[in-house]
Amino acid sequence: MTIIKNQRKLYILAAVLLVSLAGLGWYYLSTASVTEEVEATEPGGEVPYSTLIDSTHQYYNKTLCYDKDETINWADQQTHAIELVNEIRSVTVKSETVKKDFQNARELAEIVSKEKDKTALLYLHRIFHDLDKAVNHYKQKDDFGYTYTGTGKRLFGGGVNKVEHYLAENKK
């Protein structure tokens, strides 16, 4: 009788361990940052796109984080959006996923440059946050999933689908 009880305990322990390992694996796969090897090109002394990503992300951190999105300086944001559109147009990118992300960012920046659109502005920040993680290995735990580069399209479309749906609805 005690042998049967011990076997039952062993089976229960094995089942709990197996479920725990499966859960840990699922968690890792769903939250681990998928870092793609992307290469910034610099023909003609051009600023590498990794620098553009870093500086843009830092700008949005400085102007939108810690409740600063409640008191947005729209004149500054719209000026920055116009500059960003021009910078994105001039940068050379080899990675197809980064090209798609820059295309989405450019379209959002065009919206912000013309309208006081907080949603477009926050999506822009999330794109550059995720790009900074994937391209520059920015040390931050969270990942919004708003880019093709990294984890954005991997799990159920992530925030990329939100961005593209938003852009489709706001085409003028």
C-alpha positions as a Markdown table, in Angstrom:
| # | Residue | x | y | z |
|---|---|---|---|---|
| 1 | Met | 0.0 | 0.0 | 0.0 |
| 2 | Thr | 2.8 | 2.4 | 0.8 |
| 3 | Ile | 4.5 | 1.6 | -2.4 |
| 4 | Ile | 1.4 | 2.6 | -4.3 |
| 5 | Lys | 1.1 | 5.9 | -2.3 |
| 6 | Asn | 4.8 | 6.6 | -3.0 |
| 7 | Gln | 4.3 | 5.9 | -6.8 |
| 8 | Arg | 1.3 | 8.2 | -6.8 |
| 9 | Lys | 3.3 | 10.9 | -5.1 |
| 10 | Leu | 6.0 | 10.4 | -7.6 |
| 11 | Tyr | 3.6 | 10.7 | -10.5 |
| 12 | Ile | 2.0 | 13.8 | -9.1 |
| 13 | Leu | 5.4 | 15.4 | -8.5 |
| 14 | Ala | 6.5 | 14.5 | -12.1 |
| 15 | Ala | 3.3 | 16.0 | -13.5 |
| 16 | Val | 3.7 | 19.2 | -11.5 |
| 17 | Leu | 7.3 | 19.5 | -12.7 |
| 18 | Leu | 6.3 | 18.9 | -16.3 |
| 19 | Val | 3.6 | 21.5 | -16.2 |
| 20 | Ser | 6.0 | 24.0 | -14.5 |
| 21 | Leu | 8.6 | 23.4 | -17.2 |
| 22 | Ala | 6.0 | 23.8 | -19.9 |
| 23 | Gly | 4.8 | 27.1 | -18.4 |
| 24 | Leu | 8.3 | 28.4 | -18.0 |
| 25 | Gly | 9.0 | 27.5 | -21.6 |
| 26 | Trp | 5.9 | 29.3 | -22.8 |
| 27 | Tyr | 6.7 | 32.3 | -20.7 |
| 28 | Tyr | 10.2 | 32.5 | -22.1 |
| 29 | Leu | 9.1 | 32.1 | -25.7 |
| 30 | Ser | 6.4 | 34.7 | -25.3 |
| 31 | Thr | 8.4 | 37.4 | -23.6 |
| 32 | Ala | 12.0 | 36.9 | -24.7 |
| 33 | Ser | 13.3 | 39.6 | -26.9 |
| 34 | Val | 14.0 | 38.3 | -30.3 |
| 35 | Thr | 17.1 | 40.2 | -31.4 |
| 36 | Glu | 17.7 | 40.2 | -35.1 |
| 37 | Glu | 21.1 | 40.9 | -36.5 |
| 38 | Val | 20.5 | 44.1 | -38.4 |
| 39 | Glu | 23.2 | 46.1 | -40.0 |
| 40 | Ala | 23.3 | 49.9 | -40.1 |
| 41 | Thr | 24.8 | 51.2 | -43.3 |
| 42 | Glu | 26.7 | 54.5 | -43.5 |
| 43 | Pro | 27.4 | 55.3 | -47.2 |
| 44 | Gly | 28.6 | 58.9 | -47.8 |
| 45 | Gly | 29.0 | 59.7 | -44.1 |
| 46 | Glu | 25.3 | 59.3 | -43.4 |
| 47 | Val | 24.2 | 58.8 | -39.8 |
| 48 | Pro | 23.7 | 55.1 | -39.2 |
| 49 | Tyr | 20.1 | 54.2 | -38.5 |
| 50 | Ser | 21.0 | 52.7 | -35.1 |
| 51 | Thr | 21.9 | 56.3 | -34.0 |
| 52 | Leu | 18.6 | 57.6 | -35.4 |
| 53 | Ile | 16.8 | 55.0 | -33.4 |
| 54 | Asp | 18.6 | 55.7 | -30.2 |
| 55 | Ser | 18.3 | 59.5 | -30.4 |
| 56 | Thr | 14.6 | 59.3 | -31.4 |
| 57 | His | 13.8 | 56.9 | -28.6 |
| 58 | Gln | 15.7 | 59.1 | -26.0 |
| 59 | Tyr | 13.7 | 62.2 | -27.3 |
| 60 | Tyr | 10.4 | 60.4 | -26.8 |
| 61 | Asn | 11.5 | 59.1 | -23.3 |
| 62 | Lys | 12.4 | 62.7 | -22.3 |
| 63 | Thr | 9.2 | 64.3 | -23.7 |
| 64 | Leu | 6.5 | 61.6 | -23.1 |
| 65 | Cys | 7.5 | 59.5 | -20.1 |
| 66 | Tyr | 6.6 | 60.0 | -16.4 |
| 67 | Asp | 3.2 | 61.6 | -17.2 |
| 68 | Lys | 4.7 | 64.2 | -19.6 |
| 69 | Asp | 2.2 | 62.8 | -22.2 |
| 70 | Glu | -0.4 | 64.6 | -20.2 |
| 71 | Thr | 1.1 | 68.0 | -21.1 |
| 72 | Ile | 2.5 | 67.5 | -24.6 |
| 73 | Asn | 4.3 | 70.4 | -26.2 |
| 74 | Trp | 2.7 | 70.0 | -29.6 |
| 75 | Ala | 4.8 | 72.6 | -31.4 |
| 76 | Asp | 8.0 | 70.8 | -30.3 |
| 77 | Gln | 6.5 | 67.4 | -31.2 |
| 78 | Gln | 5.3 | 68.5 | -34.6 |
| 79 | Thr | 8.7 | 70.1 | -35.4 |
| 80 | His | 10.4 | 66.9 | -34.3 |
| 81 | Ala | 8.0 | 64.8 | -36.4 |
| 82 | Ile | 8.8 | 66.9 | -39.6 |
| 83 | Glu | 12.5 | 66.3 | -39.0 |
| 84 | Leu | 12.0 | 62.6 | -38.3 |
| 85 | Val | 10.1 | 62.2 | -41.6 |
| 86 | Asn | 13.1 | 63.7 | -43.5 |
| 87 | Glu | 15.6 | 61.6 | -41.5 |
| 88 | Ile | 13.8 | 58.4 | -42.2 |
| 89 | Arg | 13.6 | 59.2 | -45.9 |
| 90 | Ser | 17.3 | 59.8 | -46.1 |
| 91 | Val | 18.6 | 56.8 | -44.1 |
| 92 | Thr | 19.7 | 53.6 | -45.9 |
| 93 | Val | 18.6 | 50.4 | -44.4 |
| 94 | Lys | 19.3 | 46.8 | -45.6 |
| 95 | Ser | 17.1 | 45.0 | -43.2 |
| 96 | Glu | 13.6 | 44.4 | -44.6 |
| 97 | Thr | 12.0 | 44.4 | -41.1 |
| 98 | Val | 13.6 | 47.7 | -40.2 |
| 99 | Lys | 12.4 | 49.2 | -43.5 |
| 100 | Lys | 8.8 | 48.2 | -42.7 |
| 101 | Asp | 9.2 | 49.6 | -39.2 |
| 102 | Phe | 10.6 | 52.9 | -40.5 |
| 103 | Gln | 7.7 | 53.0 | -43.1 |
| 104 | Asn | 5.2 | 52.8 | -40.2 |
| 105 | Ala | 7.1 | 55.3 | -38.1 |
| 106 | Arg | 7.3 | 57.7 | -41.1 |
| 107 | Glu | 3.6 | 57.5 | -41.7 |
| 108 | Leu | 2.8 | 58.1 | -38.0 |
| 109 | Ala | 5.3 | 61.0 | -37.9 |
| 110 | Glu | 3.5 | 62.6 | -40.9 |
| 111 | Ile | 0.2 | 62.4 | -39.0 |
| 112 | Val | 1.8 | 64.0 | -35.9 |
| 113 | Ser | 3.4 | 66.7 | -38.1 |
| 114 | Lys | -0.1 | 67.8 | -39.2 |
| 115 | Glu | -2.4 | 67.0 | -36.3 |
| 116 | Lys | -2.2 | 66.8 | -32.5 |
| 117 | Asp | -2.7 | 63.1 | -32.6 |
| 118 | Lys | -1.7 | 61.6 | -29.2 |
| 119 | Thr | -2.3 | 58.0 | -30.4 |
| 120 | Ala | 0.1 | 58.4 | -33.4 |
| 121 | Leu | 2.7 | 60.0 | -31.1 |
| 122 | Leu | 2.5 | 57.1 | -28.5 |
| 123 | Tyr | 2.7 | 54.5 | -31.3 |
| 124 | Leu | 5.8 | 56.3 | -32.6 |
| 125 | His | 7.4 | 56.1 | -29.1 |
| 126 | Arg | 6.6 | 52.4 | -28.9 |
| 127 | Ile | 8.1 | 51.7 | -32.3 |
| 128 | Phe | 11.3 | 53.4 | -31.4 |
| 129 | His | 11.4 | 51.7 | -28.0 |
| 130 | Asp | 11.1 | 48.3 | -29.6 |
| 131 | Leu | 13.6 | 49.1 | -32.4 |
| 132 | Asp | 16.1 | 50.4 | -29.7 |
| 133 | Lys | 15.8 | 47.0 | -27.9 |
| 134 | Ala | 16.2 | 45.0 | -31.1 |
| 135 | Val | 18.9 | 47.0 | -32.9 |
| 136 | Asn | 20.8 | 48.7 | -30.1 |
| 137 | His | 20.1 | 46.1 | -27.3 |
| 138 | Tyr | 18.5 | 48.8 | -25.1 |
| 139 | Lys | 18.2 | 47.4 | -21.6 |
| 140 | Gln | 14.6 | 47.5 | -20.7 |
| 141 | Lys | 12.4 | 44.5 | -19.8 |
| 142 | Asp | 9.2 | 45.5 | -21.5 |
| 143 | Asp | 8.6 | 45.0 | -25.2 |
| 144 | Phe | 5.5 | 46.6 | -26.8 |
| 145 | Gly | 5.5 | 44.4 | -29.9 |
| 146 | Tyr | 5.0 | 47.4 | -32.2 |
| 147 | Thr | 7.7 | 46.4 | -34.7 |
| 148 | Tyr | 8.5 | 43.7 | -37.3 |
| 149 | Thr | 12.0 | 43.8 | -35.9 |
| 150 | Gly | 12.1 | 41.8 | -32.7 |
| 151 | Thr | 8.9 | 40.2 | -31.3 |
| 152 | Gly | 6.2 | 42.4 | -32.8 |
| 153 | Lys | 4.8 | 40.1 | -35.5 |
| 154 | Arg | 5.8 | 36.8 | -33.8 |
| 155 | Leu | 3.0 | 36.5 | -31.3 |
| 156 | Phe | -0.5 | 37.1 | -32.7 |
| 157 | Gly | 0.6 | 40.2 | -34.7 |
| 158 | Gly | 1.2 | 42.2 | -31.5 |
| 159 | Gly | 1.1 | 46.0 | -31.7 |
| 160 | Val | 2.2 | 45.9 | -35.4 |
| 161 | Asn | -1.4 | 45.1 | -36.3 |
| 162 | Lys | -2.7 | 48.0 | -34.1 |
| 163 | Val | -0.3 | 50.4 | -35.9 |
| 164 | Glu | -1.2 | 49.2 | -39.4 |
| 165 | His | -4.9 | 49.3 | -38.6 |
| 166 | Tyr | -4.6 | 52.8 | -37.2 |
| 167 | Leu | -2.6 | 54.0 | -40.3 |
| 168 | Ala | -5.2 | 52.4 | -42.6 |
| 169 | Glu | -8.0 | 54.3 | -40.8 |
| 170 | Asn | -6.1 | 57.6 | -40.8 |
| 171 | Lys | -5.0 | 57.7 | -44.4 |
| 172 | Lys | -6.0 | 61.0 | -45.9 |
